[in-house]
Amino acid sequence: MHKAVPILALVALLAGCGDGDKQDPKPTPTATATATVAQDDPLAGYSEGVRNYYGGADPTAVDDPNADAEVRYFQPPRPGEAKLGEQIILTGANIGVETGVTVTKVDTVKVDGKDYAAVELALDNGVGGITVLDTELKSATVTFPGGKTVPVAERGVKAPCSNKFDDLVRLDVGDKQKGCLLFPGDQQPERFQMALETVPAEAGGIWNLNAR
């Protein structure tokens, strides 16, 4: 029994030496490969909603005069996010719709005794589109402090700043118009998100209203 101890120790020692000749079994880190994929993704940096809706879009087609119109106007918001006073260019569900949207002011108003957040907008249908914008502005939401997100008020709810944005909005190519959208709530929202026509709001541009 006493002689077994050094034999076992010797076996263990030899086994340890053998392991020293083996290569590290850990896989090679893939951080570089992941970074490369992210850089090649044309929608990298966009929100999940934009990525889901505009998957397969080709942003390089925007400046390509030879691009197919369907590809040219199936584009994510440009840029994906902005601040108060900055413009985001949005495309619609119909080929040729492309409109610049700028959030110019955010305020609170009362309509029939109820509180609403009023997001004032400037629309510019002369930024590259080739067709009329004729739609309700209903694909829009605001997010209040605390994270509560609410949709735009029902059609017909309007304030002095609405300027028909509570109803159908029609802009010929090159036209501009200002108005406001109303959202139920008595606080200043922190974020506004908007898309055109039947594009869902979560695939729209994002304005970070508190950003400076």
C-alpha positions as CSV (number, residue, x, y, z in Angstrom):
1,M,0.0,0.0,0.0
2,H,2.8,2.4,0.8
3,K,4.4,1.8,-2.6
4,A,1.2,2.7,-4.5
5,V,1.4,6.3,-3.5
6,P,4.6,7.4,-5.4
7,I,3.4,5.3,-8.5
8,L,0.1,7.2,-8.5
9,A,1.9,10.5,-8.1
10,L,4.2,9.6,-11.0
11,V,1.2,8.8,-13.2
12,A,-0.4,12.1,-12.3
13,L,2.8,14.0,-13.0
14,L,3.2,12.4,-16.5
15,A,-0.4,13.2,-17.3
16,G,0.2,16.8,-16.3
17,C,3.2,17.0,-18.6
18,G,1.2,15.6,-21.5
19,D,-1.5,18.2,-21.0
20,G,1.2,20.9,-21.4
21,D,1.8,19.9,-25.0
22,K,-1.9,20.2,-26.0
23,Q,-3.3,23.4,-27.5
24,D,-5.8,25.5,-25.6
25,P,-9.2,23.9,-26.3
26,K,-11.0,27.3,-26.0
27,P,-12.4,28.6,-29.3
28,T,-10.8,31.6,-30.9
29,P,-12.7,34.8,-29.9
30,T,-15.1,36.0,-32.5
31,A,-15.4,39.6,-31.5
32,T,-13.7,40.8,-34.7
33,A,-16.0,38.8,-36.9
34,T,-19.0,40.1,-35.1
35,A,-17.9,43.7,-35.4
36,T,-17.3,43.1,-39.2
37,V,-20.9,41.8,-39.6
38,A,-22.3,44.8,-37.7
39,Q,-20.3,47.2,-39.9
40,D,-21.7,45.5,-43.1
41,D,-25.3,45.6,-41.8
42,P,-27.0,48.6,-43.6
43,L,-29.5,48.9,-40.7
44,A,-26.9,48.8,-37.9
45,G,-27.8,51.3,-35.2
46,Y,-31.5,51.4,-36.0
47,S,-34.2,50.5,-33.6
48,E,-35.7,47.0,-33.6
49,G,-38.9,48.2,-35.1
50,V,-37.1,49.8,-38.1
51,R,-34.9,46.7,-38.6
52,N,-37.9,44.4,-38.6
53,Y,-39.9,46.5,-41.1
54,Y,-37.1,47.6,-43.4
55,G,-35.1,44.4,-43.4
56,G,-33.6,43.9,-46.9
57,A,-33.6,47.7,-47.7
58,D,-30.7,49.1,-49.6
59,P,-29.8,52.6,-48.3
60,T,-27.3,53.1,-51.1
61,A,-30.2,53.2,-53.6
62,V,-31.2,56.6,-52.3
63,D,-28.6,58.4,-54.3
64,D,-28.6,56.0,-57.3
65,P,-30.5,57.5,-60.2
66,N,-30.6,54.0,-61.9
67,A,-32.1,52.2,-58.9
68,D,-35.5,50.6,-59.2
69,A,-38.2,52.9,-57.8
70,E,-39.4,50.3,-55.4
71,V,-35.9,49.9,-53.9
72,R,-35.3,53.7,-54.0
73,Y,-38.3,54.4,-51.9
74,F,-38.3,51.5,-49.5
75,Q,-36.0,53.2,-47.1
76,P,-35.6,53.5,-43.3
77,P,-35.8,57.0,-41.7
78,R,-32.8,59.2,-42.5
79,P,-31.4,59.7,-39.9
80,G,-32.9,57.1,-37.5
81,E,-33.0,59.5,-34.6
82,A,-32.9,63.3,-34.2
83,K,-33.4,66.1,-31.7
84,L,-36.0,68.8,-31.4
85,G,-35.7,71.1,-34.4
86,E,-34.0,68.5,-36.6
87,Q,-35.4,66.9,-39.7
88,I,-35.9,63.2,-40.4
89,I,-36.8,62.1,-44.0
90,L,-39.5,59.4,-44.0
91,T,-40.8,57.2,-46.9
92,G,-44.3,55.8,-47.0
93,A,-45.9,52.6,-48.0
94,N,-46.6,53.9,-51.5
95,I,-43.7,54.1,-54.0
96,G,-42.5,57.7,-54.4
97,V,-43.6,59.1,-51.1
98,E,-40.7,60.8,-49.3
99,T,-41.3,63.7,-46.8
100,G,-39.1,65.6,-44.4
101,V,-40.5,65.9,-40.9
102,T,-39.2,68.3,-38.3
103,V,-40.5,68.5,-34.7
104,T,-40.5,72.2,-34.0
105,K,-42.1,72.5,-30.6
106,V,-43.7,70.4,-27.8
107,D,-46.4,71.8,-25.5
108,T,-49.4,70.8,-23.4
109,V,-52.9,71.9,-24.3
110,K,-56.5,71.3,-23.1
111,V,-59.2,70.1,-25.4
112,D,-62.7,69.8,-24.0
113,G,-61.3,69.8,-20.5
114,K,-58.8,67.0,-21.2
115,D,-55.0,67.3,-21.2
116,Y,-53.0,66.6,-24.3
117,A,-49.3,66.8,-25.3
118,A,-49.1,68.8,-28.6
119,V,-46.2,67.9,-30.8
120,E,-45.8,70.6,-33.5
121,L,-44.5,69.5,-36.9
122,A,-43.2,71.0,-40.1
123,L,-43.7,68.7,-43.2
124,D,-41.7,69.2,-46.4
125,N,-42.8,67.2,-49.4
126,G,-40.0,68.6,-51.5
127,V,-37.0,66.5,-50.3
128,G,-36.9,64.0,-53.1
129,G,-40.3,62.3,-53.3
130,I,-42.1,62.0,-56.6
131,T,-45.7,61.7,-55.5
132,V,-48.4,63.3,-53.4
133,L,-48.6,62.7,-49.7
134,D,-52.3,62.0,-49.0
135,T,-52.9,60.3,-45.6
136,E,-53.9,60.5,-42.0
137,L,-51.0,61.1,-39.6
138,K,-51.9,58.3,-37.3
139,S,-48.7,56.3,-37.2
140,A,-47.2,58.2,-34.3
141,T,-46.6,57.8,-30.6
142,V,-45.0,59.7,-27.7
143,T,-43.3,58.3,-24.6
144,F,-43.8,60.1,-21.3
145,P,-41.4,60.1,-18.3
146,G,-41.6,56.7,-16.7
147,G,-41.8,54.9,-20.1
148,K,-45.5,55.0,-20.9
149,T,-46.1,55.1,-24.6
150,V,-49.4,56.4,-26.1
151,P,-50.7,56.7,-29.6
152,V,-51.9,59.8,-31.3
153,A,-55.4,61.0,-30.4
154,E,-58.4,59.9,-32.3
155,R,-59.2,61.6,-35.6
156,G,-61.2,64.8,-35.0
157,V,-59.6,65.7,-31.7
158,K,-58.0,69.1,-32.5
159,A,-56.4,72.1,-31.0
160,P,-55.7,75.6,-32.4
161,C,-52.3,74.3,-33.6
162,S,-53.7,71.2,-35.4
163,N,-54.1,72.9,-38.8
164,K,-55.9,69.8,-40.2
165,F,-53.2,67.4,-38.9
166,D,-56.1,65.7,-37.0
167,D,-57.7,64.8,-40.4
168,L,-56.4,63.9,-43.9
169,V,-53.2,65.7,-44.9
170,R,-52.5,66.3,-48.5
171,L,-49.2,67.7,-49.8
172,D,-48.3,67.9,-53.5
173,V,-44.7,67.4,-54.4
174,G,-42.8,70.5,-53.2
175,D,-45.5,71.6,-50.7
176,K,-44.9,72.4,-47.0
177,Q,-47.3,72.5,-44.1
178,K,-47.2,73.0,-40.3
179,G,-49.5,71.6,-37.7
180,C,-49.6,69.6,-34.5
181,L,-50.5,66.1,-33.4
182,L,-52.2,65.5,-30.0
183,F,-51.5,62.8,-27.5
184,P,-53.5,62.1,-24.3
185,G,-51.5,63.2,-21.3
186,D,-50.6,66.1,-19.1
187,Q,-46.8,65.8,-19.2
188,Q,-44.0,66.8,-21.6
189,P,-43.1,63.7,-23.6
190,E,-39.5,62.5,-23.7
191,R,-39.7,60.9,-27.1
192,F,-41.7,61.2,-30.3
193,Q,-41.8,58.5,-33.0
194,M,-43.6,58.8,-36.4
195,A,-44.0,57.0,-39.7
196,L,-46.0,57.8,-42.8
197,E,-49.1,56.2,-44.3
198,T,-49.5,52.6,-43.2
199,V,-45.9,52.1,-42.1
200,P,-46.1,51.3,-38.3
201,A,-45.0,53.9,-35.8
202,E,-42.3,51.6,-34.4
203,A,-40.7,51.7,-37.8
204,G,-40.6,55.5,-37.9
205,G,-38.1,58.1,-37.1
206,I,-37.4,58.9,-33.4
207,W,-37.0,62.4,-31.9
208,N,-35.4,62.5,-28.5
209,L,-37.1,65.6,-27.2
210,N,-34.9,66.1,-24.2
211,A,-31.6,65.7,-26.1
212,R,-29.3,68.8,-26.4
